[in-house]
């Protein structure tokens, strides 16, 4: 499986989508690092200037920056990561590629899991560049510890892992996984608020039952993003349901996809 994983990462570089993802991550991180200028006052306090304009104390500025980075990671960056990962979850199904791997005696589940892990590692690497480097720099510069921020980023990674498990089930073409990702991220906040947004219009009990089960099964990307922001602000997690339900979805989706890949005839 390590060979498949390494090949997946090399393919992401050769196809340029992985390289582009990492370059954009560095550009975003550079934007956050370039503009602020930290000044230590005679009383020992640290303030922040941007273009000679005072922004306030360093601690407040860094905490606001953490919130902004987390918001970006939990929304737009999930979609960008899905676009970059989609080819990695479909090309191993192509006739020539899969024949080559299977001829070497690699179990099919290892081929699939190696591809999935490669796509996940690519996303984690982009998050480390985009969010980790600025957080460590501001920690060293201002003393604001990024512990909560890194834990919140871990929740976002779980959200992407669930999204990745979902789109790996749609391997007919590269377009279908992307459509799955867009649909899931669009429906997640609606399903989370279904009692207020849907049930006033949909009165049929059987339809509400279907909606309830769709909510229970699908990844909780919206709720995980909200949980990450709440933990960053308060340091507490009130409800673990989105975490363990998304974890169960990942295991179930990966097992189902690996089984379907094993049963597929080439």
Backbone as CSV, one residue per row, in Angstrom:
resi,resn,N_x,N_y,N_z,CA_x,CA_y,CA_z,C_x,C_y,C_z
1,UNK,0.826,-1.213,0.000,0.000,0.000,0.000,0.857,1.258,0.000
2,UNK,2.052,1.170,0.590,2.927,2.334,0.598,3.331,2.736,-0.814
3,UNK,3.512,1.718,-1.688,3.845,2.015,-3.081,2.709,2.772,-3.754
4,UNK,1.481,2.327,-3.518,0.314,3.010,-4.088,0.212,4.430,-3.543
5,UNK,0.441,4.580,-2.240,0.380,5.903,-1.617,1.412,6.837,-2.223
6,UNK,2.642,6.361,-2.362,3.699,7.185,-2.948,3.379,7.528,-4.401
7,UNK,2.867,6.555,-5.153,2.498,6.806,-6.544,1.381,7.843,-6.628
8,UNK,0.446,7.802,-5.693,-0.652,8.773,-5.676,-0.134,10.187,-5.467
9,UNK,0.789,10.345,-4.531,1.352,11.673,-4.276,2.155,12.161,-5.477
10,UNK,2.896,11.262,-6.116,3.642,11.654,-7.322,2.687,12.042,-8.439
11,UNK,1.602,11.297,-8.575,0.625,11.616,-9.619,-0.013,12.981,-9.379
12,UNK,-0.298,13.299,-8.117,-0.880,14.610,-7.817,0.069,15.731,-8.219
13,UNK,1.372,15.474,-8.111,2.366,16.466,-8.545,2.446,16.516,-10.068
14,UNK,2.481,15.349,-10.715,2.612,15.312,-12.172,1.391,15.891,-12.871
15,UNK,0.220,15.686,-12.284,-0.998,16.235,-12.874,-1.205,17.705,-12.511
16,UNK,-0.347,18.216,-11.683,-0.295,19.626,-11.297,-1.363,20.048,-10.295
17,UNK,-2.407,19.223,-10.079,-3.436,19.695,-9.152,-2.904,19.744,-7.730
18,UNK,-2.055,18.769,-7.373,-1.456,18.816,-6.045,-0.506,19.978,-5.897
19,UNK,0.297,20.210,-6.933,1.244,21.324,-6.898,0.512,22.655,-6.803
20,UNK,-0.554,22.803,-7.589,-1.333,24.046,-7.546,-1.954,24.247,-6.169
21,UNK,-2.466,23.170,-5.577,-3.072,23.268,-4.245,-2.052,23.750,-3.218
22,UNK,-0.843,23.211,-3.272,0.188,23.603,-2.314,0.666,25.030,-2.572
23,UNK,0.761,25.416,-3.843,1.185,26.782,-4.166,0.162,27.794,-3.653
24,UNK,-1.123,27.502,-3.855,-2.161,28.402,-3.344,-2.096,28.477,-1.822
25,UNK,-1.816,27.342,-1.173,-1.688,27.332,0.291,-0.571,28.260,0.744
26,UNK,0.563,28.189,0.058,1.693,29.051,0.409,1.346,30.516,0.168
27,UNK,0.616,30.796,-0.912,0.229,32.177,-1.208,-0.702,32.729,-0.135
28,UNK,-1.656,31.911,0.311,-2.569,32.354,1.373,-1.797,32.607,2.660
29,UNK,-0.909,31.673,3.013,-0.097,31.853,4.221,0.776,33.092,4.104
30,UNK,1.366,33.302,2.922,2.204,34.476,2.717,1.444,35.773,2.878
31,UNK,0.171,35.766,2.467,-0.652,36.967,2.626,-0.830,37.317,4.095
32,UNK,-1.083,36.298,4.912,-1.258,36.546,6.348,0.050,36.936,7.032
33,UNK,1.171,36.484,6.491,2.460,36.781,7.111,3.056,38.100,6.640
34,UNK,2.711,38.526,5.433,3.371,39.667,4.821,2.890,41.001,5.384
35,UNK,1.587,41.146,5.560,1.030,42.466,5.853,1.176,42.927,7.303
36,UNK,0.965,42.086,8.299,1.046,42.606,9.675,2.485,42.904,10.098
37,UNK,2.621,43.973,10.868,3.924,44.342,11.447,3.736,44.482,12.949
38,UNK,4.480,43.702,13.690,4.352,43.677,15.147,5.364,44.634,15.776
39,UNK,4.859,45.438,16.696,5.697,46.436,17.366,5.561,46.239,18.874
40,UNK,6.710,46.131,19.542,6.716,45.998,21.002,6.851,47.374,21.631
41,UNK,5.896,47.748,22.445,5.899,49.057,23.101,6.806,49.039,24.334
42,UNK,7.152,50.220,24.842,8.028,50.286,26.025,7.482,49.534,27.237
43,UNK,6.153,49.443,27.345,5.583,48.730,28.495,5.568,47.212,28.305
44,UNK,6.085,46.737,27.164,6.152,45.306,26.902,4.993,44.752,26.101
45,UNK,3.946,45.529,25.904,2.803,45.064,25.117,3.156,45.061,23.629
46,UNK,2.492,44.180,22.883,2.737,44.047,21.445,1.478,44.459,20.695
47,UNK,1.651,45.354,19.733,0.531,45.807,18.907,0.828,45.477,17.449
48,UNK,-0.209,45.556,16.629,-0.097,45.177,15.220,-0.434,46.373,14.347
49,UNK,0.399,46.582,13.328,0.156,47.607,12.322,0.037,46.937,10.957
50,UNK,-0.880,47.431,10.148,-0.987,47.046,8.742,-1.047,48.329,7.931
51,UNK,-0.045,48.512,7.070,0.071,49.744,6.271,0.045,50.975,7.174
52,UNK,0.820,50.914,8.227,0.975,52.013,9.188,-0.298,52.327,9.969
53,UNK,-1.305,51.480,9.849,-2.545,51.691,10.586,-2.606,50.720,11.757
54,UNK,-2.831,51.239,12.947,-2.886,50.407,14.143,-4.118,49.507,14.106
55,UNK,-3.901,48.198,14.304,-4.985,47.219,14.296,-5.416,46.790,15.695
56,UNK,-4.610,47.126,16.697,-4.935,46.736,18.064,-3.851,45.864,18.656
57,UNK,-4.170,45.235,19.779,-3.167,44.398,20.437,-2.969,43.103,19.665
58,UNK,-1.779,42.516,19.806,-1.409,41.344,19.023,-2.290,40.145,19.334
59,UNK,-2.628,39.944,20.606,-3.428,38.777,20.981,-4.793,38.792,20.293
60,UNK,-5.455,39.939,20.310,-6.755,40.041,19.657,-6.659,39.856,18.160
61,UNK,-5.600,40.402,17.557,-5.417,40.272,16.112,-5.205,38.812,15.724
62,UNK,-4.351,38.114,16.468,-4.051,36.719,16.140,-5.286,35.841,16.321
63,UNK,-6.067,36.081,17.356,-7.282,35.286,17.562,-8.277,35.507,16.421
64,UNK,-8.383,36.751,15.961,-9.252,37.030,14.816,-8.740,36.340,13.564
65,UNK,-7.426,36.333,13.395,-6.831,35.658,12.248,-7.107,34.158,12.297
66,UNK,-7.031,33.565,13.485,-7.345,32.141,13.623,-8.784,31.864,13.194
67,UNK,-9.701,32.729,13.594,-11.108,32.557,13.209,-11.254,32.633,11.692
68,UNK,-10.576,33.588,11.060,-10.661,33.739,9.610,-10.084,32.526,8.887
69,UNK,-8.940,32.041,9.361,-8.333,30.863,8.746,-9.226,29.638,8.901
70,UNK,-9.848,29.511,10.046,-10.730,28.370,10.282,-11.971,28.451,9.398
71,UNK,-12.499,29.650,9.230,-13.652,29.843,8.354,-13.298,29.477,6.916
72,UNK,-12.126,29.912,6.458,-11.667,29.578,5.109,-11.467,28.075,4.956
73,UNK,-10.870,27.448,5.956,-10.582,26.013,5.881,-11.854,25.179,5.854
74,UNK,-12.869,25.593,6.601,-14.086,24.808,6.718,-15.099,25.031,5.618
75,UNK,-14.830,25.932,4.711,-15.784,26.207,3.625,-15.101,26.074,2.263
76,UNK,-14.462,27.136,1.820,-13.872,27.155,0.482,-12.790,26.099,0.321
77,UNK,-11.962,25.921,1.354,-10.834,25.004,1.189,-11.280,23.553,1.110
78,UNK,-12.387,23.204,1.738,-12.936,21.859,1.574,-13.283,21.601,0.111
79,UNK,-13.887,22.585,-0.535,-14.263,22.424,-1.930,-13.034,22.384,-2.834
80,UNK,-12.062,23.248,-2.571,-10.824,23.238,-3.356,-10.125,21.890,-3.216
81,UNK,-10.080,21.374,-1.990,-9.472,20.066,-1.771,-10.200,18.958,-2.502
82,UNK,-11.531,19.035,-2.552,-12.310,18.025,-3.269,-12.014,18.069,-4.761
83,UNK,-11.870,19.266,-5.329,-11.524,19.400,-6.743,-10.161,18.770,-7.017
84,UNK,-9.202,18.994,-6.115,-7.859,18.447,-6.308,-7.831,16.934,-6.126
85,UNK,-8.693,16.422,-5.245,-8.671,14.992,-4.929,-9.448,14.147,-5.928
86,UNK,-10.407,14.735,-6.626,-11.285,13.959,-7.507,-10.520,13.107,-8.522
87,UNK,-9.511,13.651,-9.225,-8.783,12.794,-10.177,-8.070,11.624,-9.510
88,UNK,-7.590,11.827,-8.288,-6.862,10.761,-7.598,-7.775,9.600,-7.223
89,UNK,-9.069,9.867,-7.120,-10.024,8.832,-6.726,-10.684,8.150,-7.916
90,UNK,-10.286,8.540,-9.130,-10.902,7.953,-10.323,-9.890,7.316,-11.267
91,UNK,-8.674,7.849,-11.345,-7.718,7.352,-12.341,-7.289,5.916,-12.069
92,UNK,-7.344,5.463,-10.802,-6.937,4.081,-10.526,-7.945,3.076,-11.066
93,UNK,-9.125,3.580,-11.519,-10.116,2.697,-12.119,-9.900,2.547,-13.628
94,UNK,-8.992,3.341,-14.202,-8.762,3.279,-15.638,-8.129,1.943,-16.007
95,UNK,-8.465,1.465,-17.201,-8.116,0.104,-17.609,-6.618,-0.183,-17.506
96,UNK,-5.793,0.608,-18.127,-4.362,0.330,-18.133,-3.736,0.404,-16.754
97,UNK,-4.153,1.410,-15.978,-3.546,1.614,-14.656,-3.905,0.464,-13.725
98,UNK,-5.172,0.105,-13.678,-5.590,-0.944,-12.746,-5.025,-2.300,-13.160
99,UNK,-4.891,-2.548,-14.465,-4.289,-3.800,-14.915,-2.844,-3.902,-14.456
100,UNK,-2.129,-2.782,-14.516,-0.733,-2.771,-14.087,-0.614,-3.077,-12.601
101,UNK,-1.460,-2.440,-11.777,-1.379,-2.648,-10.339,-1.790,-4.072,-9.959
102,UNK,-2.865,-4.559,-10.560,-3.345,-5.891,-10.198,-2.400,-6.978,-10.683
103,UNK,-1.689,-6.714,-11.789,-0.731,-7.701,-12.289,0.441,-7.888,-11.339
104,UNK,0.672,-6.909,-10.463,1.759,-7.003,-9.486,1.303,-7.640,-8.175
105,UNK,0.068,-8.095,-8.148,-0.421,-8.797,-6.971,-0.843,-7.907,-5.822
106,UNK,-1.066,-6.627,-6.081,-1.502,-5.714,-5.022,-2.999,-5.915,-4.778
107,UNK,-3.409,-6.212,-3.548,-4.847,-6.369,-3.275,-5.623,-5.105,-3.643
108,UNK,-6.812,-5.299,-4.128,-7.591,-4.150,-4.595,-7.905,-3.173,-3.468
109,UNK,-8.163,-3.692,-2.268,-8.490,-2.781,-1.174,-7.296,-1.904,-0.823
110,UNK,-6.074,-2.433,-1.006,-4.896,-1.621,-0.755,-4.727,-0.546,-1.821
111,UNK,-5.070,-0.877,-3.057,-5.023,0.128,-4.127,-5.965,1.280,-3.803
112,UNK,-7.201,0.939,-3.451,-8.184,1.985,-3.150,-7.794,2.783,-1.914
113,UNK,-7.437,2.094,-0.826,-7.114,2.795,0.414,-5.867,3.659,0.252
114,UNK,-4.895,3.177,-0.525,-3.705,3.984,-0.780,-4.035,5.261,-1.529
115,UNK,-4.943,5.167,-2.494,-5.367,6.367,-3.233,-6.100,7.341,-2.308
116,UNK,-6.987,6.809,-1.476,-7.750,7.667,-0.565,-6.831,8.349,0.435
117,UNK,-5.902,7.605,1.002,-4.961,8.188,1.959,-4.065,9.223,1.291
118,UNK,-3.669,8.968,0.046,-2.855,9.945,-0.669,-3.581,11.263,-0.853
119,UNK,-4.861,11.189,-1.224,-5.656,12.409,-1.374,-5.816,13.124,-0.040
120,UNK,-6.004,12.356,1.048,-6.148,12.965,2.372,-4.843,13.618,2.818
121,UNK,-3.719,12.959,2.584,-2.421,13.526,2.962,-2.148,14.808,2.188
122,UNK,-2.539,14.846,0.919,-2.368,16.063,0.126,-3.129,17.224,0.755
123,UNK,-4.352,16.970,1.207,-5.143,18.021,1.849,-4.511,18.446,3.167
124,UNK,-4.049,17.477,3.959,-3.414,17.806,5.238,-2.163,18.644,5.013
125,UNK,-1.384,18.307,3.981,-0.182,19.088,3.680,-0.539,20.525,3.316
126,UNK,-1.604,20.694,2.541,-2.022,22.048,2.172,-2.491,22.827,3.396
127,UNK,-3.171,22.151,4.320,-3.615,22.809,5.548,-2.429,23.185,6.430
128,UNK,-1.422,22.317,6.466,-0.235,22.616,7.262,0.472,23.857,6.735
129,UNK,0.529,23.994,5.418,1.172,25.169,4.831,0.328,26.422,5.024
130,UNK,-0.966,26.304,4.774,-1.835,27.475,4.801,-2.118,27.963,6.214
131,UNK,-2.320,27.036,7.150,-2.723,27.411,8.506,-1.638,27.175,9.546
132,UNK,-0.892,26.077,9.386,0.095,25.724,10.396,1.256,26.690,10.476
133,UNK,1.802,27.076,9.324,2.955,27.984,9.325,2.603,29.339,9.932
134,UNK,1.501,30.003,9.507,1.149,31.273,10.165,0.903,31.120,11.662
135,UNK,0.243,30.025,12.070,-0.048,29.831,13.499,1.236,29.710,14.309
136,UNK,2.198,28.948,13.806,3.468,28.791,14.519,4.254,30.100,14.551
137,UNK,4.213,30.836,13.448,4.930,32.117,13.405,4.344,33.103,14.412
138,UNK,3.025,33.218,14.425,2.392,34.164,15.350,2.552,33.714,16.804
139,UNK,2.622,32.415,17.015,2.903,31.910,18.360,4.284,32.367,18.829
140,UNK,5.268,32.199,17.944,6.625,32.610,18.302,6.732,34.124,18.451
141,UNK,5.943,34.853,17.658,6.061,36.319,17.647,5.270,36.979,18.759
142,UNK,4.124,36.409,19.117,3.239,37.072,20.079,2.999,36.265,21.348
143,UNK,3.306,34.980,21.330,3.053,34.146,22.498,1.643,33.598,22.587
144,UNK,0.806,33.853,21.574,-0.561,33.322,21.564,-0.502,31.855,21.146
145,UNK,-0.795,30.959,22.064,-0.666,29.527,21.786,-1.731,29.057,20.793
146,UNK,-1.347,28.248,19.797,-2.311,27.798,18.783,-2.920,26.435,19.080
147,UNK,-2.883,25.983,20.334,-3.380,24.648,20.652,-4.824,24.425,20.238
148,UNK,-5.700,25.332,20.629,-7.120,25.200,20.245,-7.283,25.275,18.734
149,UNK,-6.512,26.137,18.115,-6.617,26.299,16.665,-6.250,25.003,15.954
150,UNK,-5.170,24.353,16.378,-4.770,23.101,15.751,-5.808,22.005,15.987
151,UNK,-6.406,21.972,17.176,-7.465,20.993,17.440,-8.672,21.252,16.541
152,UNK,-9.013,22.531,16.352,-10.128,22.879,15.467,-9.817,22.499,14.023
153,UNK,-8.564,22.677,13.607,-8.159,22.269,12.264,-8.291,20.757,12.114
154,UNK,-8.013,20.021,13.186,-8.204,18.573,13.154,-9.650,18.188,12.873
155,UNK,-10.594,18.957,13.399,-12.013,18.713,13.118,-12.308,18.960,11.637
156,UNK,-11.692,19.996,11.068,-11.872,20.273,9.640,-11.303,19.138,8.798
157,UNK,-10.172,18.588,9.204,-9.590,17.451,8.489,-10.536,16.252,8.539
158,UNK,-11.174,16.021,9.691,-12.174,14.954,9.792,-13.325,15.208,8.828
159,UNK,-13.748,16.457,8.725,-14.822,16.808,7.803,-14.423,16.495,6.363
160,UNK,-13.180,16.819,6.002,-12.728,16.530,4.638,-12.596,15.030,4.417
161,UNK,-12.136,14.301,5.431,-12.024,12.848,5.296,-13.389,12.227,5.013
162,UNK,-14.433,12.729,5.683,-15.788,12.232,5.427,-16.243,12.600,4.021
163,UNK,-15.943,13.828,3.605,-16.303,14.252,2.248,-15.561,13.412,1.217
164,UNK,-14.303,13.113,1.496,-13.486,12.305,0.595,-14.019,10.878,0.507
165,UNK,-14.479,10.339,1.639,-15.066,9.002,1.626,-16.345,8.974,0.794
166,UNK,-17.112,10.062,0.849,-18.341,10.136,0.060,-18.042,10.175,-1.429
167,UNK,-17.151,11.060,-1.842,-16.908,11.216,-3.280,-16.137,10.028,-3.846
168,UNK,-15.470,9.251,-2.987,-14.775,8.062,-3.487,-15.759,6.994,-3.944
169,UNK,-17.017,7.109,-3.511,-18.028,6.140,-3.909,-18.511,6.381,-5.334
170,UNK,-18.283,7.590,-5.851,-18.734,7.940,-7.204,-17.516,8.005,-8.110
171,UNK,-17.094,6.855,-8.625,-15.844,6.794,-9.368,-16.055,6.586,-10.864
172,UNK,-17.238,6.907,-11.372,-17.485,6.708,-12.797,-16.687,7.686,-13.646
173,UNK,-16.550,8.918,-13.187,-15.779,9.939,-13.899,-15.349,10.984,-12.887
174,UNK,-14.474,11.908,-13.322,-14.000,12.936,-12.406,-15.083,13.949,-12.079
175,UNK,-16.044,14.140,-12.976,-17.077,15.149,-12.755,-18.047,14.733,-11.652
176,UNK,-18.366,13.453,-11.577,-19.363,12.997,-10.605,-18.898,13.182,-9.163
177,UNK,-17.648,12.837,-8.790,-17.213,13.122,-7.417,-17.291,14.594,-7.055
178,UNK,-16.959,15.467,-7.994,-17.040,16.906,-7.728,-18.491,17.314,-7.501
179,UNK,-19.398,16.763,-8.303,-20.822,17.054,-8.115,-21.298,16.546,-6.759
180,UNK,-20.821,15.371,-6.346,-21.165,14.839,-5.025,-20.706,15.784,-3.923
181,UNK,-19.481,16.309,-4.056,-18.938,17.213,-3.036,-19.761,18.491,-2.945
182,UNK,-20.096,19.067,-4.100,-20.891,20.294,-4.115,-22.267,20.046,-3.504
183,UNK,-22.888,18.932,-3.879,-24.223,18.609,-3.369,-24.191,18.387,-1.861
184,UNK,-23.179,17.666,-1.387,-23.086,17.380,0.048,-22.901,18.657,0.851
185,UNK,-21.990,19.529,0.407,-21.730,20.756,1.147,-22.901,21.726,1.065
186,UNK,-23.687,21.632,-0.006,-24.868,22.487,-0.124,-26.006,21.987,0.759
187,UNK,-26.143,20.670,0.850,-27.248,20.095,1.621,-26.971,20.042,3.117
188,UNK,-25.692,19.963,3.506,-25.356,19.765,4.923,-25.986,20.814,5.837
189,UNK,-25.861,22.127,5.556,-26.492,23.103,6.456,-28.013,23.050,6.411
190,UNK,-28.579,22.694,5.255,-30.038,22.596,5.146,-30.554,21.422,5.973
191,UNK,-29.873,20.280,5.876,-30.298,19.109,6.646,-30.128,19.334,8.140
192,UNK,-29.074,20.057,8.521,-28.864,20.335,9.942,-29.990,21.188,10.520
193,UNK,-30.578,22.056,9.678,-31.673,22.933,10.103,-33.002,22.476,9.507
194,UNK,-33.127,21.181,9.251,-34.281,20.666,8.515,-35.603,20.952,9.216
195,UNK,-35.629,20.929,10.553,-36.886,21.142,11.271,-37.409,22.557,11.080
196,UNK,-36.520,23.509,10.847,-36.931,24.902,10.669,-37.028,25.300,9.194
197,UNK,-36.231,24.641,8.331,-36.164,25.053,6.934,-36.995,24.179,6.004
198,UNK,-37.203,22.907,6.383,-37.861,21.983,5.470,-39.229,21.511,5.944
199,UNK,-39.345,21.228,7.241,-40.559,20.565,7.707,-41.780,21.472,7.709
200,UNK,-41.573,22.791,7.649,-42.725,23.684,7.508,-43.342,23.564,6.122
201,UNK,-42.514,23.163,5.139,-43.012,23.005,3.770,-43.344,21.551,3.447
202,UNK,-42.595,20.627,4.024,-42.802,19.199,3.751,-43.523,18.576,4.949
203,UNK,-44.786,18.273,4.766,-45.612,17.765,5.868,-45.697,16.241,5.899
204,UNK,-45.420,15.591,4.779,-45.565,14.133,4.716,-44.577,13.456,5.663
205,UNK,-45.086,12.565,6.492,-44.239,11.900,7.479,-43.171,11.033,6.826
206,UNK,-43.533,10.361,5.710,-42.552,9.500,5.058,-41.414,10.321,4.473
207,UNK,-41.734,11.526,3.962,-40.689,12.391,3.416,-39.781,12.911,4.531
208,UNK,-40.383,13.267,5.659,-39.573,13.705,6.796,-38.689,12.570,7.302
209,UNK,-39.219,11.349,7.259,-38.427,10.190,7.674,-37.215,10.011,6.769
210,UNK,-37.400,10.164,5.456,-36.286,10.062,4.512,-35.256,11.163,4.744
211,UNK,-35.738,12.372,5.004,-34.824,13.490,5.256,-34.023,13.255,6.529
212,UNK,-34.699,12.741,7.560,-33.997,12.439,8.813,-32.871,11.435,8.591
213,UNK,-33.134,10.402,7.811,-32.111,9.392,7.578,-31.003,9.914,6.674
214,UNK,-31.353,10.785,5.734,-30.304,11.415,4.920,-29.377,12.238,5.801
215,UNK,-29.960,12.942,6.773,-29.139,13.717,7.712,-28.251,12.808,8.552
216,UNK,-28.806,11.701,9.037,-28.029,10.808,9.895,-26.864,10.165,9.145
217,UNK,-27.075,9.866,7.866,-26.073,9.113,7.109,-24.982,10.011,6.536
218,UNK,-25.349,11.127,5.939,-24.386,11.945,5.199,-23.393,12.638,6.128
219,UNK,-22.218,13.002,5.605,-21.218,13.714,6.419,-21.764,15.028,6.955
220,UNK,-21.376,15.371,8.169,-21.864,16.588,8.841,-20.859,17.730,8.639
221,UNK,-20.578,18.096,7.395,-19.547,19.103,7.134,-19.894,20.448,7.756
222,UNK,-21.152,20.843,7.683,-21.561,22.131,8.242,-21.436,22.140,9.758
223,UNK,-21.927,21.091,10.402,-21.878,21.031,11.865,-20.453,20.874,12.388
224,UNK,-19.615,20.161,11.652,-18.220,20.034,12.068,-17.503,21.379,11.986
225,UNK,-17.812,22.161,10.963,-17.215,23.498,10.861,-17.676,24.384,12.015
226,UNK,-18.957,24.317,12.349,-19.465,25.082,13.488,-18.835,24.607,14.795
227,UNK,-18.664,23.302,14.944,-18.031,22.759,16.144,-16.597,23.256,16.268
228,UNK,-15.877,23.283,15.145,-14.491,23.747,15.170,-14.410,25.202,15.615
229,UNK,-15.303,26.042,15.093,-15.295,27.461,15.482,-15.678,27.623,16.955
230,UNK,-16.661,26.843,17.407,-17.072,26.934,18.812,-15.945,26.494,19.739
231,UNK,-15.239,25.442,19.355,-14.130,24.981,20.200,-13.006,26.010,20.233
232,UNK,-12.748,26.652,19.107,-11.714,27.685,19.078,-12.060,28.822,20.028
233,UNK,-13.334,29.167,20.109,-13.752,30.292,20.953,-13.876,29.920,22.426
234,UNK,-14.360,28.719,22.713,-14.686,28.361,24.096,-13.802,27.271,24.689
235,UNK,-13.182,26.460,23.838,-12.372,25.355,24.338,-13.183,24.162,24.793
236,UNK,-14.473,24.139,24.463,-15.339,23.023,24.857,-16.131,22.520,23.649
237,UNK,-16.543,21.260,23.722,-17.389,20.654,22.699,-18.665,20.184,23.381
238,UNK,-19.791,20.755,22.989,-21.058,20.443,23.644,-21.647,19.123,23.175
239,UNK,-21.445,18.794,21.905,-22.084,17.602,21.353,-21.108,16.891,20.423
240,UNK,-20.916,15.590,20.654,-19.979,14.791,19.871,-20.645,14.062,18.707
241,UNK,-21.948,14.208,18.561,-22.676,13.491,17.513,-22.087,13.708,16.122
242,UNK,-21.769,14.932,15.686,-21.198,15.087,14.346,-19.861,14.379,14.171
243,UNK,-19.085,14.260,15.260,-17.763,13.631,15.162,-17.894,12.127,14.962
244,UNK,-18.601,11.461,15.882,-18.623,10.003,15.776,-19.505,9.518,14.633
245,UNK,-20.550,10.284,14.279,-21.371,9.871,13.136,-20.591,10.017,11.833
246,UNK,-19.772,11.072,11.726,-18.931,11.228,10.536,-17.855,10.153,10.500
247,UNK,-17.317,9.795,11.671,-16.340,8.713,11.719,-16.928,7.388,11.266
248,UNK,-18.150,7.083,11.710,-18.818,5.863,11.271,-19.097,5.901,9.774
249,UNK,-19.465,7.081,9.257,-19.703,7.196,7.821,-18.426,6.905,7.041
250,UNK,-17.291,7.425,7.519,-16.018,7.184,6.833,-15.737,5.688,6.750
251,UNK,-15.867,4.990,7.881,-15.599,3.555,7.900,-16.553,2.800,6.976
252,UNK,-17.841,3.142,7.039,-18.817,2.458,6.204,-18.615,2.729,4.727
253,UNK,-18.359,3.988,4.371,-18.180,4.346,2.965,-16.919,3.713,2.390
254,UNK,-15.833,3.716,3.161,-14.593,3.101,2.683,-14.764,1.596,2.504
255,UNK,-15.433,0.952,3.461,-15.651,-0.492,3.353,-16.511,-0.827,2.138
256,UNK,-17.567,-0.056,1.911,-18.450,-0.309,0.771,-17.721,-0.093,-0.549
257,UNK,-16.970,0.995,-0.654,-16.258,1.285,-1.896,-15.186,0.243,-2.173
258,UNK,-14.463,-0.180,-1.132,-13.445,-1.216,-1.314,-14.084,-2.526,-1.769
259,UNK,-15.256,-2.854,-1.214,-15.953,-4.077,-1.615,-16.425,-3.999,-3.064
260,UNK,-16.969,-2.851,-3.467,-17.416,-2.679,-4.852,-16.243,-2.758,-5.818
261,UNK,-15.110,-2.172,-5.432,-13.912,-2.237,-6.266,-13.412,-3.679,-6.374
262,UNK,-13.517,-4.414,-5.285,-13.098,-5.820,-5.294,-13.994,-6.652,-6.208
263,UNK,-15.266,-6.323,-6.254,-16.220,-7.090,-7.058,-16.206,-6.689,-8.529
264,UNK,-15.631,-5.551,-8.844,-15.677,-5.028,-10.211,-14.845,-5.901,-11.142
265,UNK,-15.376,-6.160,-12.331,-14.689,-6.994,-13.315,-13.935,-6.123,-14.311
266,UNK,-12.686,-6.492,-14.599,-11.852,-5.754,-15.559,-11.434,-6.685,-16.682
